[in-house]
Amino acid sequence: MSKTIAVIPGDGIGPEIMNATLRVLDALDCGLSYEFVEAGMVALEKHGDLLPQATLDSIAKHKVALKGPLTTPVGGGFTSINVTLRRHFDLYANVRPAISFPGTKARFENIDIITVRENTEGAYLSEGQTLSEDGETAISMVRNTRKGSSRIVRYAFELAVKKGRKKVTAVHKANIIKTASGLFLNVAREIAKEYPQIEFNEMIVDNACMQLVMKPEQFDVIVTTNLFGDILSDLCAGLVGGLGLAPGDNIGAEAAIFEAVHGSAPDIAGKGIANPCALLLAAADMLDHLGMVDKGDKMRNAIRDTMTHDRDSVTPDLGGKGSTSSFGDAIVKRVRAA
Ligand SMILES: NC(=O)c1ccc[n+]([C@@H]2O[C@H](COP(=O)([O-])OP(=O)(O)OC[C@H]3O[C@@H](n4cnc5c(N)ncnc54)[C@H](O)[C@@H]3O)[C@@H](O)[C@H]2O)c1
């Protein structure tokens, strides 16, 4: 297969982890070519724009993008580029797998949870924010829609079917937030009936947090609204050893952007010690999305084997003495040998 994707190396550690990731993709021989475009501080400095039109055009043209982390400047009224991209391309599903890998400092060993987070509405968007003149009262609106709830719940069930998963848990707060969260829950209950082969259960978000920490093995696919998904998916990343291993897929009907959940890590940028795995795992999800599931699995297996057997090569955040490039080299070697 021959396919071009948009590649945004990003800020901070972005170019370092992107370089390692593209080397592994090339070693997999999946027929991908890359159109490099810019966003974030790099784009602001070069073009005076955090998100140039050429970048939006490239994503629209190729429909698939691999994105490094972007720095959103503090203050100055800048909106998050990630939120802008999600809105612009209506990337309604934020899919965040959390899988245990060997050799991490995680508390659990057999976690395999996918959080499917609604990405375009809900409390996270903080629509209609106001602050009273005396600074005493802040207001922000929560807007959930039947359309938004339906498409995210359906996405979660379809994903469960496609990936052979057994159970979908809808996480909500409908006991208190009766309209907005209640709408989401009612829609989830209705759609669940269309998938009798997948077990369905529902859980209030505070209990879900406790259950995730106490008995994570009961979870398979979680579907939830935007803000709860933001928090729960980081909790799940923590269960498997932190953000260095957490990919985030942003999926819409017309485009999909694959990225690491972590940020541009300015504290370690340029030191050559950033862990490339989160972006690599996002690239593996991208291969699944492009119909190359065997290549995606090959990449995940190579990462797993490297973390098990090539401990010297792994980066310091995983307890190794290696660098971004030694980690990348070891994974490339395993991909080639497989
Ligand atoms: N998706 C994105 O583009 C995205 C996501 C989150 C934050 N950000 C941006 O990133 C910048 C920095 O944010 P932050 O410091 O809060 O979060 P961060 O995720 O960049 O860093 C948090 C901590 O984790 C470490 N870390 C992160 N990724 C790592 C990796 N791959 N390997 C090893 N260690 C890693 C960092 O060194 C740091 O100590 C901010 O400008 C923020 O807006 C971007």
The ligand as a Tripos MOL2 file, in Angstrom:
@<TRIPOS>MOLECULE
LIG
   44    48     1     0     0
SMALL
NO_CHARGES

@<TRIPOS>ATOM
      1 N1         -0.7580   16.8270   23.0990 N.am      1 LIG1
      2 C1         -0.0120   17.9110   23.3050 C.2       1 LIG1
      3 O1          0.4610   18.5250   22.3490 O.2       1 LIG1
      4 C2          0.2510   18.3760   24.7110 C.ar      1 LIG1
      5 C3         -0.2230   17.6330   25.8000 C.ar      1 LIG1
      6 C4          0.0940   18.0840   27.0940 C.ar      1 LIG1
      7 C5          0.8480   19.2420   27.2680 C.ar      1 LIG1
      8 N2          1.2480   19.9440   26.1690 N.ar      1 LIG1
      9 C6          2.1210   21.1430   26.2940 C.3       1 LIG1
     10 O2          3.4180   20.6920   26.6590 O.3       1 LIG1
     11 C7          4.0880   21.6990   27.4310 C.3       1 LIG1
     12 C8          4.6890   21.0820   28.6910 C.3       1 LIG1
     13 O3          3.6540   20.5740   29.5110 O.3       1 LIG1
     14 P1          3.8800   19.8260   30.8860 P.3       1 LIG1
     15 O4          5.2760   20.0810   31.3600 O.co2     1 LIG1
     16 O5          2.7470   20.1380   31.7480 O.co2     1 LIG1
     17 O6          3.6920   18.2800   30.5470 O.3       1 LIG1
     18 P2          4.7020   17.2500   29.8250 P.3       1 LIG1
     19 O7          3.8910   16.0280   29.5050 O.co2     1 LIG1
     20 O8          5.3870   17.8890   28.6890 O.co2     1 LIG1
     21 O9          5.7970   16.8830   30.9460 O.3       1 LIG1
     22 C9          5.4760   16.4010   32.2430 C.3       1 LIG1
     23 C10         6.6600   15.6020   32.8060 C.3       1 LIG1
     24 O10         6.7660   14.3430   32.1080 O.3       1 LIG1
     25 C11         8.0260   14.2190   31.4880 C.3       1 LIG1
     26 N3          7.8210   13.6170   30.1560 N.ar      1 LIG1
     27 C12         6.8320   13.9200   29.2750 C.ar      1 LIG1
     28 N4          6.9690   13.1940   28.1750 N.ar      1 LIG1
     29 C13         8.0500   12.4070   28.3540 C.ar      1 LIG1
     30 C14         8.7000   11.4240   27.5380 C.ar      1 LIG1
     31 N5          8.2670   11.0980   26.3190 N.pl3     1 LIG1
     32 N6          9.8030   10.8160   28.0220 N.ar      1 LIG1
     33 C15        10.2650   11.1070   29.2570 C.ar      1 LIG1
     34 N7          9.6870   12.0180   30.0860 N.ar      1 LIG1
     35 C16         8.6030   12.6670   29.6180 C.ar      1 LIG1
     36 C17         8.5880   15.6290   31.3650 C.3       1 LIG1
     37 O11        10.0040   15.6110   31.3210 O.3       1 LIG1
     38 C18         8.0120   16.2960   32.5990 C.3       1 LIG1
     39 O12         8.8330   16.0420   33.7100 O.3       1 LIG1
     40 C19         3.0250   22.7770   27.7180 C.3       1 LIG1
     41 O13         3.2340   23.8480   26.8060 O.3       1 LIG1
     42 C20         1.7140   22.1080   27.4130 C.3       1 LIG1
     43 O14         0.7420   23.0090   26.9460 O.3       1 LIG1
     44 C21         0.9910   19.5240   24.9100 C.ar      1 LIG1
@<TRIPOS>BOND
     1     1     2 1
     2     2     3 2
     3     2     4 1
     4     4     5 ar
     5     4    44 ar
     6     5     6 ar
     7     6     7 ar
     8     7     8 ar
     9     8     9 1
    10     8    44 ar
    11     9    10 1
    12     9    42 1
    13    10    11 1
    14    11    12 1
    15    11    40 1
    16    12    13 1
    17    13    14 1
    18    14    15 2
    19    14    16 1
    20    14    17 1
    21    17    18 1
    22    18    19 2
    23    18    20 1
    24    18    21 1
    25    21    22 1
    26    22    23 1
    27    23    24 1
    28    23    38 1
    29    24    25 1
    30    25    26 1
    31    25    36 1
    32    26    27 ar
    33    26    35 ar
    34    27    28 ar
    35    28    29 ar
    36    29    30 ar
    37    29    35 ar
    38    30    31 1
    39    30    32 ar
    40    32    33 ar
    41    33    34 ar
    42    34    35 ar
    43    36    37 1
    44    36    38 1
    45    38    39 1
    46    40    41 1
    47    40    42 1
    48    42    43 1
@<TRIPOS>SUBSTRUCTURE
     1 LIG1         1 GROUP 0 **** ****
